[in-house]
């Protein structure tokens, strides 16, 4: 039998949690089936959707459909995917007629997307009952009477555009509200394995999220990152580790013959390791870290987390990246020696490591970003710059808008504070809406609206349906832009938009 170092489900753990991010095929298949359910919802007039509806849910919608006796394998698969879709779906509020206050998921800022206030003897059941029919906005007084303060704040943060569109289902786990197989897989995998992850993999210190984020951000070749991951997990085939797994081998180090070959010995105590770290000028720092713990994996973890400083031998490189490359190089030297292959001279070791790190840094170096400046609008147009701020801790935000003519001369400005703000995207959309309202109120019929949010610009350029939590605001932006006449939506960089 071959040696199994790690359970497959542990390899499927996301990289940020200490796994390798491999795909669990069962969870991935359910995510693909959920994609088909999403297509049935978003394309109800397709031939497939009409046939399935006529046979399996003629009097209801897909989300309320379920398994039926004698159903086909196709419908059984759709029902399986529907469970995944339901676990991550959320209602966007339009008219509020379809959404049940107490049973449906419709609160974006709630962990389970539902209200936490007990229903009690409340007669009201639909979201439309919480909307003032005169103003088309939330009935503040009624909501405060029915719900606790937490639910009240969460509900009032949801933007409304009453009767602009019907209620619809969106996907909660993407920013734009559109379903993606990637996030659906994450939801299904978490549902299937998160309990095992908590029970089996929270005792070791190397399971801190910080070390895994740090590891996969290192500017070194991927093979070095993978080796460091194996070293932190303790699944490198060293002699002592193999002997502990009942493999009939001697646990002695095959290089120096001075002790059992474990992770600490290979990376920090072997004669090869001492020569290498001394040549790189890191022996004092590594010796300090080695005195703190007996485990080689824990020592490596502390070095990668704490040794964030320039390398004295070459200040353009970071110590933690050189340490990671040095650990891999020691493993390479050990394999060369074990398999009786030639090893380079000792004086070349530091240069080889620096060359590995330096070449990778050069290959991944980003181009210099040129400076961006504000540009004048087209002739007979006015330039509208909008921006927003969002304070997540307080659930508040503010918007600002500035109008300038084709020569860059200031015309007007507007700012507004919002006591209830859902998220940054909603505030950016509100900034665009407030700016367009300002331009419309001053009688301009040619406006170039500029924002540093690419999503807002994309959503306002002729899209007729939105899935984002700010769908109501985007619909209002289109209505105001239509009443203005000619509106050009453009994206700008943040430094260009500093005036707003």
N, C-alpha and C positions, 0 to 999 in steps of 0.2 A: 504494500500500500504506500502511496505517496503521502508526504507530510502536508497537512493542511494548516497553514499558518493563521488564517483568519476566516471567520464565518462569512458566507456570501452576503447575508443581510447587513453585516457590519461594513463590508466594502461599499454597499449601496448608500451608506450614510452620507449626507452632503459634506463637501469638503470643509465648510465652515464649522462643522460639528465633529470633525476628526475622521471622516471616512474618505473614500476616493471618488464618491459621486457617481458610481456605476448605476445603471438603470435596473430596477426591479421590473421584470417583464410583465408580471401580473398587474402591478400598479400602472405601468405605462399603457398596457392594453385598455384598462378601464378609462384612462385619460383620453385615449383615442376614441373610445366609444362615447365619452361625454362630448367630444367634438362633434360627433354626428348628431347628438341631441341638440347642441347649440345651433347647428345648421337647420334642423327642423324648426326651431323656434324663430330664427331670423329669416328663414325663407319658407313661410307657411304656404305659399302658392306653388311650390315645386310639386312635381308629379308624385315623388316619393312621400312628401309630407301629407298630401291630400289622400293618398291611398291608405297610409297608416292611420290617419285621423278617422277616415270613414270606417275602418275595421275595428280599431282598438280604443279610440276615445272620441266618439262622435258628438257627445253632449258636454264635453269638458275640454280643458286644454292639456297640453303635454305634461306640465309639471304636476298635475293632479292625477295622471294616469298611472296604472300599476300593472302587475302581472295578471294574465288571464289564463284560465285553464285551456289547454290545447293550443296555446299560442305558438307561433313559429320561432325558430332559433333567432331570426332577425329581431323580433320584438323582445325576446328574452335578453338579447344583448343590449338593445336600446334601454330597457328598464335598468340593467346593471350600470350603464353609463349615466342614466338619469340620477342615480343616487349620488354620484360624484358631482354632477352639475348642481344638484340641490344643495349640497354641502358648501358650495362656494358662490351660489347665486345671491343676488340682492335686488330688491325692487327699487327702481327710480320713480320718484313721485311726480306725476303729471297732474291728472285730475283727482287722483286719490280714490277713485271708485272701486278699483280692483283689489286694493291692498287691505288685508285684515291687520288691525293695529296690534293685536295680541299674539297672533300666530305666525305671521309672515316676517321674513327678514327684510328690514327696510331702513335700519339705522346704521349708516356707514361707520360711525365712530364707536359703536358698541362691539365688544369682543365676539358675541354670537349674532350680531346684526339684528337683535330683537330688543324690545323694551324690557326693562328689569322690574318695572312697577307692577305689583300684583293687580289683576283686573278687579277683584272684589265684586261689588254690585254695579259696576259701571255698565250702562246700557250701550254707550257708543262703541261701535265695532269697526267702522271703516275710517280710513285716513281722511276721506273727504269731509267727515264730520268735524275735523280739527281745523279746517280751512274756512276763513271768513269769506262768504260768497260775495260780499261787497268789494273788499279790497283785493281779494285773491291771494292774501298772505295768511300766515299762521294766526290763529286766534290765540293771542298771547295769554289772555286771562283764563280762557278755558283750559289751555294746556297746563298752566301752572296749578290749576285746581285739581286736575286729574293725576298728573305725574309727579314723581319725586324730582328734586332739583337736578339730579344727574341726567335723567331722561329729558327733562325740560330743556336743558342746555343743548343736548344732542339733537333734539327735534328742531329747535329754533335755528340751528346751524345749517339745516338742509335748505337750499335755495328753492324757490317756487316760481313757476311761470304758469299760473292757473289756466287750464283749458287750452294751453298751447299744444299739448300732446297727451296721449293716454299713458297710463302707467305701463312700464315695461321692465323686463328682467335684464340685468347686466351682470357681469362677472366681477366679483368683489376684489379679487386678488391681482388685478392689473390696474395700472393708473388710468388707462383710457377706458376701462370697463368692458373691453372686448375679450372674449374667451381666448385662452392660450393653452396648448397642451402642456407646456412646461410648468405653468403654475398649477394646472389641474393634477399633474403628476405629483408635485410637491404636496398638495392637499391630501391626495390619496395615500402617498407614502407615509406622511405624518400620521394619518389616521391608523395605518396598519402597524407601524413600527415604533411610534414615539414612546409608547409604554415600555417596550423592551429597551429602548435607548436610555430611558431614565433609570431602569432597574440595573442594567448591566454595565453602563459606561459612564458613570458619574463619580466613581470613587478615586480614579487616578488624577494626579495633578496635571498631567499632560493633556487632559481633556478640556482645559479652559479654551474658550472661544478665541481668546487673544492670540494664543500660540499658533492656532491653525490659520487665522487671518494673516498673521505675520509670515508664516511659512509660505503661503501661496502668493504673497506679494513680493517675495524676494526677487531681485533682479539677477537671477542665475538660470542656467539651462534647466529644463523640466526634469531631466534625469537626476539632477542634484536635489531638487525638491522632493522627488519620489523617494530617494534614498533617505533623506532627512525624515520624511514621514515614517518610513519603516524603522528608522532608528528610534524615533519618539515612541513608536508602538512596541519596540522590542522584538521585532520579527525579522532580524537579520541573522542568517545562518552561521553564527559564530560557534566555535567548538563547545564552549561552556553551555550555551543555549541549547545546542543539539543534544548534549549529554543530559540536560534536565528534561528533555523530551524523550528520553529512553532510546536515543540513537547510540549504537555501540561505537563511540569515538572517544578519544582522549580529550579532556577539556583544556589541555595546556595550549598556550599561545604557540602557533606554529612558526612564528617569526623570532621572538626573543627568548622563548622558553623560560620566562620568569614569573609565570602566574597563569591563572585561569583566564581564558579569552572570553570576556564579556564585553558589553558595550562601553563600559567605563575604561577598561583596559585598552581596547582597540583605539578609541578616540583620544584618550588623554594620558595613559600610563605606559603604553608600549614605547620601546626605543624609537620606532619610526615616528610616533606621535610627538615625542619630545623634540626630536630633531626638526620636525616640520614646524611646530609652533614657535620654536626658538628662531628659526629662519625667517618667519613672518613677523617677529617682534610681538607676539601675543601670549608668550608663555606666562608672564606675570598675571595677566587678566584671567587666563584659563586656570592657572593654579589657584587663584582666589575663589573662582566658582567651584572648582573641584573639591575644595575643603568644606563646602556648604552641604554636600549631599553625597551619598554613596552610590546612587544610581546614575549611570551614564546618560539615560534618557532625560532625567531631571536636570542634569548639568547642561546638556545641550539646550534644553528648553530655556533655562535661565540665561544662557548666552545669547540665544536668538531674540529674547525679549528685552534684555537689559543692555546689551553691547551695541547700542545705537550711536556710534561715533565714527569719525573718519579714521582710516587705517594710518598709523604713524608712518609706515613705510611708503605709502602712496595715498595722500589725503583725498584724491578724487574717488576713492572707493570706500565703502562702508564696511566696518569690522564684521557685522553679522553675516554679510554676504560672503566675505572671505572665509569666515568660520564654516559656513555651510559647504562651500566648495572644498575647503580643507578636509572636512569629514569624509566627503565623497572620495577625495583623492587618497586618503588613508585606506579606505576600503578597496580602492583600485590597486594600490600598492600591495596590500595583503593578498589579493587574489592573484596578482602577478607572481608573488613569492610562492604561494601555495601550489600554483600550477606550473612552477619552474619556468616561467617566462621571464624575459629580461626586464629589469627595472632600471629607470634612468638614474644617473648619478645624483647623489644627495643635494649637491649645490644647485641643481636645476628645479628641485621641487617647488620652492617659493615662486620662482618665475613662471612655472607652469600654471600654478593656481591663479596668480595675478593675470596671466594671459587669458585663462578661461573666463574669469569675471570681467576683465576689460573688453574682450571681444564681444561678450554678450551685451554689455552696456552700450557699445558702439552700434550693434545691430538693432537695438530697441530704442535708440535715442530719438526723441521727438524733434520735429522741426520747430524752429523758433516762430512764435506767433507774432505776426506783424500787428502794428498798432492800428486800431480802428477809430474812425472819427465820424461825427455826426454829418450827414449829408442833407443837402437842401432838397425839398420836394420838387416835383415837376412843376412847370409853369401853371399858374392859376389854381394850384393846390395849396392846402395848408397841411403842415406836418403835426400829427398828434402823437405824442409820446406818453405811454401809460406804464405804470408800475404799481406793485403792491407789496405789502409786508404782512407776515403772518406770525403770530405768537402762539405756538402750540400749547405752552403751559397754561395760558389764560383762555385759550379758545377765542381770541380776538384778532382783528386785523384792520388794515387801513389801505385805501387806494389813493392814487394821485394821477393827475393828467395835466399835460402842458400843451398848449397850442401855439405854433409859430408859423409865420407866413413863409413865402418862398425865398425871402431874403434872410430868414433866421431871426426876424424881429418878434419879440414876445407879443402875444395877443391876449391870452387868458390862461388861467389855471384853476384847478379844482382839486380838493382833497376831501376825503370822507372817512370817518371812523366807524367800524362795525363791531358791535358788542358780541356778536355771535358769528364765528367764522369756522367753516368745516375743515378746510385744508388750504395749502398754498395754491393749488391749481384753481380752486374756486375763487380765491381772492384775485388771482391774475385775470380770471374771466370777468369778475366784477369790475376790475380796473378798466378793462377794455369797454365794458358796457357803460360805465360812468363817463369815460372819455368821449364815446360816441354820442351820448346824450348831451354832453357839453357842446360838442361841435354842432349837433342838430339844433340845439336851443339858440345858437348864435347865427343860424341861417346859412351855414356853409354847405355847399352841395358837391364839393370836391375835396376829399380828405384822404390823406395817406396816414393810416394808423400803424404805429410802430410799437412793438413789444419785444422784450427780451425772453419771452416764453415761446418757444417754437411750437409747443402743443396748442397754445391759444391761437396762434396765427394759422396753423393747419386747420383747426376746427372751424375757424371763421371764414375760410376760403371756399364757400359754396357747398359745404356739407349739409345734407338734409336730415341726418339722424346722428345723434350722439349717444354714447353709452357711459360717458363719464358722470361723476356725481354732480358736475356743474352743467349738465345738459340743459337745464332750465335757463341758465344765464347765457349759454351760447345761442339758444333759440332767440332770446331777447336781443342779443347783439346783431343777429341777422335781420331781425325786424327793424331795429333802429337804423342799420346800415342801408336797408332798402328805402326807408323814408328819407335818408340823406340824399341818395342818388348814386354818386360815384364814390366808392370807398375802396382803396387799395390797402390790403393788409400785408405788412412786411415784418421780417424778423431782424433784430439788431442785437449786437453784443451788449453785455451788461454795462461795460464802461462807457459805451455810447449813450446809454439810456440813463445816465446818472442824474440828469436834470429833473427827471420825474421822481 
